[in-house]
Amino acid sequence: MSEDIYDEYPSLTLAKDGYENIEPLKLGERIKDIRAKLGLTLEEASQRTGLARSTLSKIENEQISPTFQAMQKLALGLHIDMPQLFEPPKKKVATGRRDFTLRGEGKPHPTPTYEHELLATQLSNKKMMPFKSTVRARTFEEYGDWVRHDGEEFLLILSGEVKFFSEFYEPMVMSAGDSVYYDANMGHMLISTSKEDAHILWVTAK
Protein backbone atom coordinates (compact mmCIF):
# COMPACT_ATOMS: atom_id res chain seq x y z
CA MET A 1 0.00 0.00 0.00
CA SER A 2 1.32 3.44 -0.91
CA GLU A 3 2.37 5.57 2.05
CA ASP A 4 0.62 8.58 0.47
CA ILE A 5 -2.70 7.11 1.46
CA TYR A 6 -2.01 7.66 5.16
CA ASP A 7 -1.65 11.38 4.58
CA GLU A 8 -4.89 11.50 2.64
CA TYR A 9 -6.94 9.48 5.14
CA PRO A 10 -6.34 10.58 8.73
CA SER A 11 -8.13 7.54 10.14
CA LEU A 12 -4.79 5.80 9.70
CA THR A 13 -2.04 6.97 12.07
CA LEU A 14 1.71 6.60 12.22
CA ALA A 15 3.15 4.36 14.93
CA LYS A 16 6.79 4.06 15.90
CA ASP A 17 7.25 0.82 14.01
CA GLY A 18 5.26 1.86 10.91
CA TYR A 19 1.71 2.52 9.89
CA GLU A 20 -1.20 0.98 11.66
CA ASN A 21 -4.88 1.62 12.21
CA ILE A 22 -6.36 3.29 15.22
CA GLU A 23 -8.60 0.23 15.34
CA PRO A 24 -8.05 -2.97 13.38
CA LEU A 25 -9.58 -2.30 9.97
CA LYS A 26 -10.79 -5.31 8.03
CA LEU A 27 -10.72 -3.98 4.49
CA GLY A 28 -11.99 -7.26 3.09
CA GLU A 29 -15.04 -7.19 5.35
CA ARG A 30 -15.70 -3.57 4.42
CA ILE A 31 -15.45 -4.28 0.69
CA LYS A 32 -17.76 -7.26 1.01
CA ASP A 33 -20.25 -5.14 2.96
CA ILE A 34 -20.25 -2.46 0.25
CA ARG A 35 -20.68 -5.04 -2.53
CA ALA A 36 -23.58 -6.69 -0.68
CA LYS A 37 -25.36 -3.36 -0.16
CA LEU A 38 -25.02 -2.68 -3.90
CA GLY A 39 -26.57 -6.06 -4.58
CA LEU A 40 -23.63 -7.25 -6.67
CA THR A 41 -22.30 -10.77 -7.04
CA LEU A 42 -18.55 -11.36 -7.06
CA GLU A 43 -18.73 -11.85 -10.82
CA GLU A 44 -20.59 -8.55 -11.32
CA ALA A 45 -18.14 -6.68 -9.06
CA SER A 46 -15.27 -8.24 -11.00
CA GLN A 47 -16.69 -6.96 -14.29
CA ARG A 48 -17.19 -3.47 -12.88
CA THR A 49 -13.77 -3.14 -11.28
CA GLY A 50 -11.57 -5.09 -13.67
CA LEU A 51 -10.27 -7.19 -10.78
CA ALA A 52 -10.30 -10.97 -11.17
CA ARG A 53 -13.12 -12.74 -9.34
CA SER A 54 -10.59 -14.88 -7.48
CA THR A 55 -8.69 -11.77 -6.41
CA LEU A 56 -11.84 -10.14 -5.08
CA SER A 57 -12.73 -13.29 -3.18
CA LYS A 58 -9.30 -13.44 -1.57
CA ILE A 59 -9.48 -9.75 -0.62
CA GLU A 60 -12.94 -10.13 0.95
CA ASN A 61 -11.81 -13.19 2.92
CA GLU A 62 -8.71 -11.36 4.20
CA GLN A 63 -6.43 -13.81 2.39
CA ILE A 64 -4.57 -11.00 0.64
CA SER A 65 -4.32 -7.26 1.19
CA PRO A 66 -5.46 -5.03 -1.68
CA THR A 67 -2.87 -2.79 -3.31
CA PHE A 68 -3.54 0.90 -3.60
CA GLN A 69 -4.16 0.40 -7.34
CA ALA A 70 -6.71 -2.33 -6.54
CA MET A 71 -8.52 -0.01 -4.15
CA GLN A 72 -8.61 2.68 -6.83
CA LYS A 73 -10.24 0.19 -9.19
CA LEU A 74 -12.72 -0.81 -6.50
CA ALA A 75 -13.71 2.78 -5.77
CA LEU A 76 -14.05 3.61 -9.47
CA GLY A 77 -15.89 0.43 -10.41
CA LEU A 78 -18.29 0.52 -7.45
CA HIS A 79 -18.88 4.29 -7.86
CA ILE A 80 -17.83 5.15 -4.32
CA ASP A 81 -15.31 7.55 -2.80
CA MET A 82 -12.03 6.08 -1.60
CA PRO A 83 -12.65 7.10 2.06
CA GLN A 84 -15.71 4.83 2.13
CA LEU A 85 -13.39 1.83 1.96
CA PHE A 86 -11.93 2.84 5.31
CA GLU A 87 -15.20 3.39 7.13
CA PRO A 88 -16.04 0.40 9.36
CA PRO A 89 -19.43 -1.18 8.67
CA LYS A 90 -22.13 0.48 10.71
CA LYS A 91 -23.36 -1.77 13.44
CA LYS A 92 -27.12 -2.20 13.60
CA VAL A 93 -28.41 -1.15 16.98
CA ALA A 94 -31.84 -2.23 18.20
CA THR A 95 -34.00 0.82 18.85
CA GLY A 96 -36.44 -1.06 21.06
CA ARG A 97 -39.41 0.43 19.22
CA ARG A 98 -42.67 -1.33 19.97
CA ASP A 99 -46.34 -0.46 19.81
CA PHE A 100 -49.26 -2.64 20.87
CA THR A 101 -52.71 -2.11 19.41
CA LEU A 102 -55.42 -4.02 21.23
CA ARG A 103 -58.47 -5.25 19.36
CA GLY A 104 -60.77 -2.41 18.40
CA GLU A 105 -58.42 0.28 19.74
CA GLY A 106 -56.87 1.39 16.46
CA LYS A 107 -57.43 4.93 15.20
CA PRO A 108 -60.60 5.13 13.04
CA HIS A 109 -60.23 6.70 9.61
CA PRO A 110 -63.46 6.45 7.60
CA THR A 111 -63.67 7.17 3.86
CA PRO A 112 -66.61 6.89 1.42
CA THR A 113 -65.40 3.44 0.29
CA TYR A 114 -63.49 2.06 3.30
CA GLU A 115 -63.67 2.06 7.08
CA HIS A 116 -59.99 2.06 8.08
CA GLU A 117 -58.59 1.26 11.52
CA LEU A 118 -55.02 2.55 11.72
CA LEU A 119 -52.65 0.38 13.79
CA ALA A 120 -49.39 1.17 15.65
CA THR A 121 -50.26 4.87 15.67
CA GLN A 122 -47.94 5.78 18.57
CA LEU A 123 -44.84 5.19 16.44
CA SER A 124 -43.62 8.00 14.20
CA ASN A 125 -41.43 7.72 11.08
CA LYS A 126 -42.54 4.14 10.43
CA LYS A 127 -41.30 2.34 7.35
CA MET A 128 -44.62 0.52 7.18
CA MET A 129 -48.18 1.61 7.83
CA PRO A 130 -50.41 -1.28 8.97
CA PHE A 131 -54.17 -0.96 9.13
CA LYS A 132 -57.33 -3.02 9.03
CA SER A 133 -60.14 -2.05 6.71
CA THR A 134 -63.80 -2.80 6.17
CA VAL A 135 -64.55 -2.58 2.45
CA ARG A 136 -67.82 -0.66 2.05
CA ALA A 137 -67.68 -0.12 -1.70
CA ARG A 138 -69.75 -2.45 -3.87
CA THR A 139 -69.14 -1.05 -7.34
CA PHE A 140 -66.16 0.24 -9.31
CA GLU A 141 -68.02 3.50 -10.00
CA GLU A 142 -68.10 4.47 -6.30
CA TYR A 143 -64.41 5.46 -6.52
CA GLY A 144 -64.62 7.88 -9.40
CA ASP A 145 -60.97 7.24 -10.24
CA TRP A 146 -58.10 4.87 -9.49
CA VAL A 147 -56.45 5.01 -6.07
CA ARG A 148 -52.71 5.74 -6.43
CA HIS A 149 -49.96 6.69 -3.99
CA ASP A 150 -46.25 6.19 -3.40
CA GLY A 151 -44.84 2.95 -2.03
CA GLU A 152 -45.81 -0.69 -2.17
CA GLU A 153 -48.70 -2.47 -0.49
CA PHE A 154 -49.61 -5.88 0.84
CA LEU A 155 -53.14 -6.90 1.69
CA LEU A 156 -54.59 -10.04 3.25
CA ILE A 157 -58.28 -10.88 3.19
CA LEU A 158 -59.40 -11.58 6.76
CA SER A 159 -63.06 -12.32 6.04
CA GLY A 160 -65.56 -12.02 3.23
CA GLU A 161 -64.81 -11.79 -0.46
CA VAL A 162 -63.49 -8.92 -2.60
CA LYS A 163 -62.76 -8.13 -6.19
CA PHE A 164 -59.31 -6.55 -6.55
CA PHE A 165 -58.97 -4.16 -9.49
CA SER A 166 -55.57 -3.01 -10.74
CA GLU A 167 -54.71 -0.81 -13.67
CA PHE A 168 -52.61 -3.27 -15.67
CA TYR A 169 -54.27 -6.58 -14.79
CA GLU A 170 -57.64 -8.27 -15.00
CA PRO A 171 -59.80 -8.02 -11.84
CA MET A 172 -59.18 -10.80 -9.32
CA VAL A 173 -61.72 -12.30 -6.92
CA MET A 174 -60.15 -12.95 -3.51
CA SER A 175 -61.51 -14.62 -0.38
CA ALA A 176 -60.36 -15.12 3.24
CA GLY A 177 -56.70 -16.14 3.40
CA ASP A 178 -55.81 -14.77 -0.06
CA SER A 179 -53.22 -12.00 -0.32
CA VAL A 180 -51.62 -9.73 -2.89
CA TYR A 181 -48.49 -7.53 -2.97
CA TYR A 182 -48.38 -4.70 -5.52
CA ASP A 183 -46.95 -1.35 -6.58
CA ALA A 184 -49.22 1.28 -5.06
CA ASN A 185 -48.34 3.78 -7.81
CA MET A 186 -50.38 1.51 -10.09
CA GLY A 187 -54.08 2.35 -10.03
CA HIS A 188 -55.92 -0.02 -7.69
CA MET A 189 -59.17 -0.43 -5.73
CA LEU A 190 -61.30 -3.02 -3.92
CA ILE A 191 -64.98 -3.78 -3.73
CA SER A 192 -66.78 -6.26 -1.48
CA THR A 193 -68.57 -9.03 -3.36
CA SER A 194 -69.75 -11.07 -0.36
CA LYS A 195 -73.04 -10.51 1.46
CA GLU A 196 -71.23 -8.96 4.39
CA ASP A 197 -68.60 -6.24 4.02
CA ALA A 198 -65.15 -7.82 3.64
CA HIS A 199 -62.39 -7.18 6.19
CA ILE A 200 -58.76 -6.94 5.19
CA LEU A 201 -55.36 -6.32 6.72
CA TRP A 202 -53.39 -3.76 4.76
CA VAL A 203 -49.69 -2.87 5.05
CA THR A 204 -48.28 0.07 3.13
CA ALA A 205 -44.48 0.39 2.87
CA LYS A 206 -42.59 3.52 1.88
HELIX and SHEET records of a PDB file:
HELIX    1   1 ASP A    4  GLU A    8  1                                   5    
HELIX    2   2 LEU A   27  LYS A   37  1                                  11    
HELIX    3   3 LEU A   42  THR A   49  1                                   8    
HELIX    4   4 ARG A   53  GLU A   60  1                                   8    
HELIX    5   5 PHE A   68  GLY A   77  1                                  10    
HELIX    6   6 MET A   82  PHE A   86  5                                   5    
HELIX    7   7 PHE A  140  GLU A  142  5                                   3    
SHEET    1   A 2 LEU A  12  ALA A  15  0                                        
SHEET    2   A 2 GLY A  18  ASN A  21 -1                                        
SHEET    1   B 6 LYS A 107  PRO A 110  0                                        
SHEET    2   B 6 TYR A 114  LEU A 118 -1                                        
SHEET    3   B 6 MET A 128  VAL A 135 -1                                        
SHEET    4   B 6 ALA A 198  ALA A 205 -1                                        
SHEET    5   B 6 GLU A 152  SER A 159 -1                                        
SHEET    6   B 6 SER A 179  ASP A 183 -1                                        
SHEET    1   C 3 TYR A 169  SER A 175  0                                        
SHEET    2   C 3 GLU A 161  SER A 166 -1                                        
SHEET    3   C 3 HIS A 188  SER A 192 -1                                        
END                                                                             
